[in-house]
């Protein structure tokens, strides 16, 4: 994670990085870390996060 705000690649909303976004994996079956939580799409991985707003 960076110090810059990240945005959802799907809708452009700013991702919330409070409790959900960590570098740890949330489950042994899902190896994707959570980059942040989009108000529209819920938790998203780093492949759906961008530093450029839409």
C-alpha positions as CSV (number, residue, x, y, z in Angstrom):
1,X,0.0,0.0,0.0
2,X,1.2,3.5,-0.7
3,X,0.6,6.9,1.1
4,X,-1.3,8.1,-2.0
5,X,-5.1,7.6,-2.0
6,X,-6.2,4.7,-4.2
7,X,-9.3,4.5,-6.3
8,X,-11.5,1.7,-7.5
9,X,-10.6,0.8,-11.1
10,X,-14.3,-0.1,-11.8
11,X,-16.0,3.1,-10.7
12,X,-13.4,5.7,-9.6
13,X,-14.5,6.0,-6.0
14,X,-11.8,6.5,-3.4
15,X,-11.0,3.2,-1.5
16,X,-11.4,3.2,2.2
17,X,-8.3,1.7,3.9
18,X,-9.3,1.6,7.5
19,X,-9.6,-2.0,8.9
20,X,-10.1,-4.1,5.7
21,X,-7.0,-3.1,3.9
22,X,-3.9,-5.0,5.0
23,X,-1.0,-6.8,3.5
24,X,-2.1,-10.1,5.1
25,X,-4.3,-12.6,3.3
26,X,-7.8,-12.9,4.6
27,X,-8.2,-16.6,4.0
28,X,-6.0,-19.6,3.2
29,X,-8.2,-20.2,0.1
30,X,-7.8,-16.7,-1.2
31,X,-4.3,-15.5,-1.6
32,X,-5.3,-12.0,-2.8
33,X,-4.6,-9.1,-0.3
34,X,-7.3,-6.5,0.1
35,X,-6.2,-3.1,-1.3
36,X,-9.2,-1.3,0.1
37,X,-13.0,-1.1,0.3
38,X,-15.0,0.5,-2.4
39,X,-18.4,2.0,-1.3
40,X,-19.9,0.6,-4.5
41,X,-18.1,-2.8,-4.9
42,X,-17.0,-3.8,-1.4
43,X,-13.5,-5.1,-0.7
44,X,-11.2,-5.1,-3.8
45,X,-7.8,-6.5,-4.5
46,X,-4.8,-4.6,-5.8
47,X,-5.7,-5.5,-9.4
48,X,-8.8,-3.2,-9.0
49,X,-7.0,-0.3,-7.3
50,X,-5.3,2.6,-9.0
51,X,-3.8,5.9,-7.9
52,X,-5.4,7.8,-10.7
53,X,-9.1,8.7,-10.2
54,X,-11.3,8.1,-13.2
